[in-house]
Amino acid sequence: MVAPTRADPRLAALLQAQHGLVSRQQAFGLGHTNNQIQYRLRRGEWIRVERSVYRHHLFKQSWEARLLAPCLAVGALASHRSAACLWRLDGFSRVRPEVVVPKGASIDRTDVRVHNTTLFDECEPRLINGIPTTGIERTLIDLAKVVSYKKLRQAVDSARLQELVTWPDVGRAFSTHARRGRNGIAKMRLYLEDHLGEESIPLSDWSRLVADLLVDGGLPVPTLEHEVIGPGFRYKIDLAYPEVGLGLELDSASWHLNRKSFEKDRQRLNALQNLGWSMRLFTWSDFSMQPAQLVQTVRQAHEQLTKARNVGRHSE
């Protein structure tokens, strides 16, 4: 595309970067007056495409321009399937533009799918191809609301393959939005539960998520992968409070539901308890569906063990 005017290189550069669009506010920032804007509109040099957003006539209407227009008009972000397309996730193409806006904002266009959210400040926007877009973690969470389980799995796998996201990133995003009761969380929970424990999702990553949850709940920072050495064995406890002898294990169904692992886990648990450790076992469901109860269970155990230790010291 040839620059629309040599007389105004700053405007030309902006139009090139924004798929031929300019907002009224941007035009004012470039020194245009209201009369100049109206003049360009009357001549047909600029075409109104959205409230206070115009397209230069030399630029054809494009999918990107249709998506960007509401972003310039009301501060929307490309979201859901459109964001997935911009992030180049497998299986997503340039279909009907989709944006998210803060609760209360509105866009009166039938060719754009609009989502309202009370968590707009957690969208972590990124600029992709000149278009403000929801961050990759938020995009995946939003997709869980509007696509099938199979499509969601394809999107997360694609994001992982491109190294756009890590499992701890997805887990933290899930945990944050799960506490707010967002739609689609059940589908994301199922996906994570199905894949937790695979080689590509180390349990240590999920241990870190539980550690963050405990700290957010007011508990001390636990030790990760705490090593315990006993007669003929060397074990690592997922999360531990060594000062009070409290150990926490985060179990994965895919690792722990076979007979051999079941028996080994019990032998390990018995050995640790014989050394004086008080163990608490949690599953992915405990973390994802009842996080407050998980924190409360650990808090009670920590308080009881701390009290018992203090009593023991005073009696010596």
C-alpha angles and dihedrals in degrees: 000000000000115000107267094228136013091198092069110036093170091057090045091053092048093050091050091051094045101046092257096312133125129175124223090245091052091049090053088050089055091054101263119144126218089253091054091050092050090048092054090048093050091050091050091240088121123035121204109236101163139004104304092347123112137188122214110240093233090065118076119228107265138182089251092052092049089051096045097047097076089043090059093041103051106002095262123162128224104251149167112011093359091053089048089054092050090048086052095236114172116264099025125108140172100289127144109336113256127198140171124222134183116272108278097026118113140199118196101208128118094199093062126067108222127201123191121210138181089205097063091128089063096056093097093209123218128192109238119177088342093307124114104236137181114262117263096255092050090045091057092047090050091049090056087065098053110028136060124268090253092052092047091052090051091051096049092045090051092049090050093047091053089046090237091132141018128215093252088054092053092044094052092047090049092048093050095049095039089063089055094054096240121178115255094033092112090059093048090047090054092049093051092044091052093052103035110118097027115132088253091058108052113205087229088071091057091045087060090053091053089047090054090049092052093048090048086053092058100261124131119266107274124221114252122222092002109192120225121188121199140156104316097343143082115196135177120216114213094226127003145178098203094180090068100024096247119148129186126199124196107204126204120209093217091055101037109037099083123090096244094052091042092057094042092051092054093049089050092048092050092049092051093047090050087059090055101264118144105214131202121191124208134180131209089260090057090055098041102038106027107026094149091054091048091054092046092051092052092044092053092048092047092049093047094049092045090052092047091051092050092049090049092052093050092050093055 
